[in-house]
């Protein structure tokens, strides 16, 4: 029987980060929708160019999306699309 002091507990900060990233992205999506934009088109434009003018300032959406790492977002989107778990 292993001593509980020698066991390693695995903590995944990525899971917590994904939850926050999703919440932030959803907030940006809703802000764009409220202002009458097509949120998917605007967010894709931002992801491709990193041009903040694709995102409205409404409810600080532009500030919020700038805190999201685009590479991490693309990785998560691709994993979700391909239904890959790691």
C-alpha positions in Angstrom: 0.0 0.0 0.0 1.4 3.4 -1.0 1.7 6.2 1.5 -0.5 9.1 0.6 2.5 11.4 1.0 4.2 9.7 -2.0 1.2 9.9 -4.4 1.2 12.6 -7.0 -1.9 14.5 -7.6 -2.4 15.7 -11.2 -3.9 19.1 -11.6 -4.8 20.4 -15.0 -4.6 24.1 -15.3 -5.6 23.8 -18.9 -9.1 22.7 -17.9 -9.5 25.7 -15.7 -8.0 27.9 -18.5 -10.4 26.4 -21.0 -13.4 27.2 -18.9 -12.3 30.8 -18.6 -11.4 31.1 -22.3 -14.8 29.7 -23.2 -16.6 32.1 -20.8 -14.7 35.1 -22.2 -15.3 34.1 -25.8 -19.0 33.6 -25.1 -19.2 37.0 -23.6 -17.5 38.5 -26.7 -19.9 36.6 -28.9 -22.9 38.0 -27.0 -21.6 41.5 -27.1 -21.2 41.3 -30.9 -24.7 39.8 -31.2 -26.2 42.6 -29.1 -24.6 45.2 -31.4 -26.0 43.5 -34.5 -22.9 41.9 -35.9 -22.5 38.4 -37.1 -20.3 37.1 -34.2 -18.8 34.2 -36.0 -17.6 36.3 -38.9 -16.2 38.9 -36.6 -14.4 36.5 -34.3 -12.9 34.6 -37.3 -11.7 37.9 -38.7 -10.1 38.7 -35.4 -8.5 35.3 -35.1 -7.0 35.4 -38.6 -5.7 39.0 -38.5 -5.5 39.9 -34.8 -7.1 43.2 -35.8 -9.0 44.4 -32.8 -11.4 46.5 -34.9 -13.3 43.2 -35.8 -14.5 43.2 -32.2 -16.8 45.8 -30.6 -15.9 47.8 -27.6 -19.4 47.1 -26.2 -19.1 45.6 -22.7 -15.3 45.6 -23.0 -15.4 42.8 -25.6 -12.3 44.1 -27.4 -10.3 44.1 -24.1 -11.6 40.6 -23.2 -10.7 39.0 -26.5 -7.3 40.5 -26.5 -6.6 38.4 -23.3 -7.3 35.2 -25.1 -4.3 33.4 -26.6 -5.2 32.9 -30.2 -2.9 29.8 -30.6 -4.5 28.1 -27.5 -8.0 29.0 -28.9 -7.2 27.5 -32.3 -5.8 24.3 -30.7 -8.9 23.9 -28.6 -11.2 24.6 -31.6 -9.3 22.0 -33.7 -9.4 19.4 -30.9 -13.1 20.0 -30.5 -13.8 19.8 -34.3 -11.8 16.6 -34.6 -13.2 15.3 -31.3 -9.7 14.6 -29.9 -9.1 14.2 -26.2 -5.6 14.4 -24.7 
